[in-house]
Amino acid sequence: MRRHLIKIGPFARTVEDAAIVLGAIAGHDPLDSTSFKAEIPDYRAILKQRKGPWRLVSRRNILAKGSIRKVGAAVQTAIEFYKKQGCEIKDVSLPHTEYGVGVYYIIATAECSSNLARYDGIRYGHRLERRDECDRYLF
């Protein structure tokens, strides 16, 4: 089964909204050969069963060099808000994020090459039976 870099990543205003969206997009798509057949739980019902406080993860040094300070301030404001709500905030370190863009370009070009290899003219496209038929198509 192929794994693709292109994945949807919906945004939502609330966790409940995210649960609703996840319920809509999860599961097998008969038009997508890479989708997985699995039983899909009712995320919204599960969410209603679980009560906080929640444990959240924040990446230490979340902003890279050159990031906008307002973004850092907004992230810090959100962390403080969730702490006041009783959430446990855990800082984690991701030491190799500086290589993310370079790795992405390597993987993306390999994926593109792999994906386009199926259009090699052997399995797809019109095939001519005789060489003299080719001459009609040449300019």
N, C-alpha and C positions, 0 to 999 in steps of 0.2 A: 504494500500500500504506500502510495506517495504521500509525503508530508509537504505541505506548502507553507511558505512564509506569509502568504496573504490570509489574514484572519480578521474577522470582524471584531470590533471592540466597542460595544455600545457604551454610551454615557447615560447616566440617569441622575435625577435629583435626589432620589431616596433609594434605600436598599430594597424597599418593596417594589419600586418601579424597575429596578435592576432584575429582581426575581421574576417579574412579569415578562420582561424582555427575554430573559434566559429561557423561560418556559416556552416562549414562542419560537426561538431559534434553535433550541436543543433538539437532538434526535436525528433520525435518518432522513436524508433527502434523496429520493429515488433518482433525481437528476444530477446528483453529485456522487461520483464513484469513490470519492475519498471520505464520505461521511460514514459514521459508525452506527450500526444497528444496536440499540440498547434501550432498556426501559428508562423512561424519563420521569423523575419524581416531580411532585407538585412543589416547586421551590417556595411558592408563596405560603402554602400551608405549613411547610417546615419552618419558615421564618417566623410565622405567628406562634409556633410552639416554643421556639427558643427565645428566651429573654436575655437581655444584657446583664451586666456590662460585657462589652465585646473586647477581644484582644485584637489590636491593630499593629501592623508593622510599618515602621518608617525607615527609609534607607538613610543611614548616616551620611552626611555630606551629599545630600540629594542633588544639589545643583553643581553642574560642572563649571569650569572656568568660562567666563563670558556670559553666564546666565543673567537674566534680568533680576535685579534685587527685589522688585515687586513680587515676583513669583516666589522667591524665598520667603518673603514676609507673609504671603498668603498661605504657604505651606505651614509655616510656624503658627499662624493664627488658627488654622484648622487643627493642628496637633493640640494646641492649648484648649480649643473648644471641646474636643473629644475627651481630653483628660478631665475637664470639668463635668462631663457627662458620666464619668466613672469608668471610662475605658482604660484598659491597660495598654500603654504604648511601648513597644519594644523596638529599639534601634538595632538594625542589622548592618553589616558591612558587606558591600559587594566590591571586592578589590579589583576586579578585572573589567569594570565597566568602561574604562578608557579604551579598550580594544573593541568595543561594541560596533562602532561604525565600520571599522576595517573588516571585521568578521562578517558583518551583514553583507558587504559588497562581495566578498568571496562566495558566500552561500547563495546570494541572490543571482549572481551570474551563473553559478553551477546549476541552480534550479531552472533558470531560463533555458540554458543549453539542454538540460535533460528534458524539459517540457517540449521544446521545439524540435527535438530529435525525432519525434514521431512523424514529423512532416518531411521525411527523407525521400519521398518519391517511391518507396518500395511498397508501403502499406496503404498510402493515401494518394489520391490523384488519378488522372486518366493515364492508362498504359496503352501504348501502341503495339500492335502485333508485329508489324514489319517495318524495316528500316525505311522503305520508300514512302511510308505514310508520314515519316518525320519531315520530309522535304516540303510537304504542304504547309507545315507550321513554321518553317524557317523563313525569315524575311530576306 
